Amino acid sequence: MKGLFNKVRNRSTRQRYVVSTIRKDDYLFETAIFEATFFYIPKTLSRPVLRVESRTREEAWDLHHLLARRLKDEYPPKLFQEYSAT
């Protein structure tokens, strides 16, 4: 498996997002969150709202599922600020 993809709708703001994890290199994975349209098509692929890199596949998969789950319930700007600060 080379990547993961989830469609997420935030419950409080009703905004739609796409969470994507890809393999960039042998030892580098990237998880990105994109704002999406009504049909869950990313608005801009060149500018994700959040981008986080991981070193192992397991770490990337866990981060992907954690972000998708948290994005459903939490206020998105607060979540993005938390991860962009680290």
C-alpha positions in Angstrom: 0.0 0.0 0.0 1.4 3.4 -1.0 -1.0 5.9 0.6 -4.1 6.6 2.5 -7.1 8.9 1.6 -10.0 10.0 3.8 -12.9 12.3 3.3 -13.8 14.2 6.5 -16.7 16.6 7.2 -16.3 18.7 10.4 -19.4 18.5 12.6 -19.3 22.0 14.0 -18.3 24.0 10.9 -19.7 21.6 8.3 -16.6 22.2 6.2 -15.2 19.4 4.1 -11.6 18.2 4.1 -9.5 15.6 2.4 -6.8 13.9 4.5 -4.1 12.3 2.4 -0.9 10.4 3.3 1.7 9.6 0.7 5.1 8.0 0.5 7.6 10.6 -0.6 10.8 8.6 -0.2 11.9 5.2 1.3 12.0 6.7 4.7 9.7 9.7 4.4 5.9 10.0 4.5 3.8 13.1 4.3 0.3 13.6 5.7 -1.6 16.6 4.3 -5.0 18.1 4.8 -6.8 20.0 2.0 -9.9 22.1 2.0 -12.5 20.4 -0.2 -15.5 21.2 -2.3 -19.0 19.7 -1.8 -17.9 16.6 -3.7 -14.7 16.2 -1.7 -12.4 17.4 -4.4 -9.4 19.4 -3.0 -9.7 23.1 -3.8 -5.9 23.5 -4.2 -3.4 20.6 -4.4 -0.4 23.0 -4.2 -1.4 24.6 -0.9 -2.6 22.2 1.8 -4.0 23.6 5.0 -1.6 21.4 7.0 1.4 19.3 6.1 3.2 16.9 8.5 6.1 14.6 7.7 6.8 11.2 9.4 9.8 8.9 9.2 8.0 5.5 9.5 5.0 4.0 7.8 3.3 3.1 11.1 3.8 6.6 12.5 2.3 8.1 9.3 -0.7 5.8 9.3 -1.3 6.5 13.0 -1.0 10.2 12.4 -3.4 10.0 9.4 -6.1 8.3 11.4 -5.6 10.6 14.4 -6.0 13.7 12.3 -9.0 12.4 10.4 -10.7 11.5 13.7 -9.9 14.8 15.4 -10.9 16.8 12.4 -14.4 15.4 12.5 -15.1 16.8 16.0 -12.6 19.6 16.9 -12.5 23.2 15.6 -10.2 23.0 12.5 -8.2 26.2 12.9 -7.2 25.2 16.5 -6.1 21.8 15.3 -4.1 23.2 12.4 -2.4 25.7 14.7 -1.5 22.9 17.2 0.2 20.8 14.5 1.9 23.7 12.6 3.5 24.9 15.9 5.3 21.6 16.4 
